């Protein structure tokens, strides 16, 4: 009923499948094919995302080599933000960093 929406969904699904099933040796080919599919689709709202993927290409390839993400760092940042929110701001930065080091180090 909505062909553009179906096409966009299929592009997103194809990218998910690349992350789920692609091997290190063929990930560049898969991503290149996906970039071509997106460009042929003519959807302009994918352009910023394409640019981000192209800029972060070495990091993406490292994910397929080592299966490492920055999820741990993001989780730690969220904990710090929550801790800071409980204090209603930070007045003494040195003491704040000291407390973080003692609690989570």
FENTA-V178871 format. One record per residue. N is the residue number from 1. RES is the residue in three letters. PHI is phi in whole degrees, 0 to 359 (* if undefined). D_FIRST is the distance of its C-alpha to the first C-alpha in Angstrom with 1 decimal. Layout:
# FENTA-V178871
N:RES:PHI:D_FIRST / N:RES:PHI:D_FIRST
This chain:
# FENTA-V178871
1:UNK:*:0.0 / 2:UNK:235:3.9 / 3:UNK:296:6.2 / 4:UNK:293:9.2 / 5:UNK:295:9.0 / 6:UNK:296:8.6 / 7:UNK:296:11.5 / 8:UNK:295:13.5 / 9:UNK:299:13.3 / 10:UNK:297:14.5 / 11:UNK:295:17.3 / 12:UNK:296:18.4 / 13:UNK:297:18.5 / 14:UNK:297:20.5 / 15:UNK:296:22.9 / 16:UNK:300:23.5 / 17:UNK:292:24.3 / 18:UNK:298:26.7 / 19:UNK:292:28.5 / 20:UNK:280:28.5 / 21:UNK:236:29.7 / 22:UNK:291:31.0 / 23:UNK:263:34.8 / 24:UNK:305:37.1 / 25:UNK:287:37.9 / 26:UNK:242:34.4 / 27:UNK:294:32.7 / 28:UNK:297:33.5 / 29:UNK:295:31.8 / 30:UNK:298:28.7 / 31:UNK:294:28.5 / 32:UNK:297:29.3 / 33:UNK:298:26.5 / 34:UNK:294:24.0 / 35:UNK:302:25.5 / 36:UNK:297:24.9 / 37:UNK:298:21.3 / 38:UNK:295:20.8 / 39:UNK:296:22.8 / 40:UNK:291:21.0 / 41:UNK:294:17.6 / 42:UNK:81:19.1 / 43:UNK:284:18.0 / 44:UNK:284:21.1 / 45:UNK:286:20.8 / 46:UNK:273:21.7 / 47:UNK:300:24.9 / 48:UNK:296:27.0 / 49:UNK:292:26.0 / 50:UNK:300:26.9 / 51:UNK:298:30.2 / 52:UNK:297:31.0 / 53:UNK:297:30.4 / 54:UNK:292:32.6 / 55:UNK:291:35.3 / 56:UNK:260:35.3 / 57:UNK:307:35.3 / 58:UNK:300:38.7 / 59:UNK:294:37.8 / 60:UNK:294:34.7 / 61:UNK:297:36.8 / 62:UNK:298:39.4 / 63:UNK:301:36.9 / 64:UNK:287:36.4 / 65:UNK:283:40.2 / 66:UNK:245:41.4 / 67:UNK:58:38.4 / 68:UNK:260:39.7 / 69:UNK:231:37.8 / 70:UNK:260:39.0 / 71:UNK:299:37.9 / 72:UNK:297:41.5 / 73:UNK:294:42.3 / 74:UNK:295:39.2 / 75:UNK:295:40.3 / 76:UNK:296:43.8 / 77:UNK:299:42.7 / 78:UNK:296:40.8 / 79:UNK:296:44.0 / 80:UNK:297:46.1 / 81:UNK:297:43.9 / 82:UNK:294:44.1 / 83:UNK:299:47.8 / 84:UNK:295:48.3 / 85:UNK:295:46.4 / 86:UNK:296:48.7 / 87:UNK:275:51.6 / 88:UNK:57:50.3 / 89:UNK:100:50.7 / 90:UNK:234:53.3 / 91:UNK:263:56.7 / 92:UNK:251:58.6 / 93:UNK:296:56.5 / 94:UNK:299:59.2 / 95:UNK:293:59.4 / 96:UNK:301:55.6 / 97:UNK:295:55.4 / 98:UNK:299:58.4 / 99:UNK:296:56.6 / 100:UNK:298:53.4 / 101:UNK:296:55.6 / 102:UNK:285:57.5 / 103:UNK:282:54.5 / 104:UNK:248:52.1 / 105:UNK:273:54.4
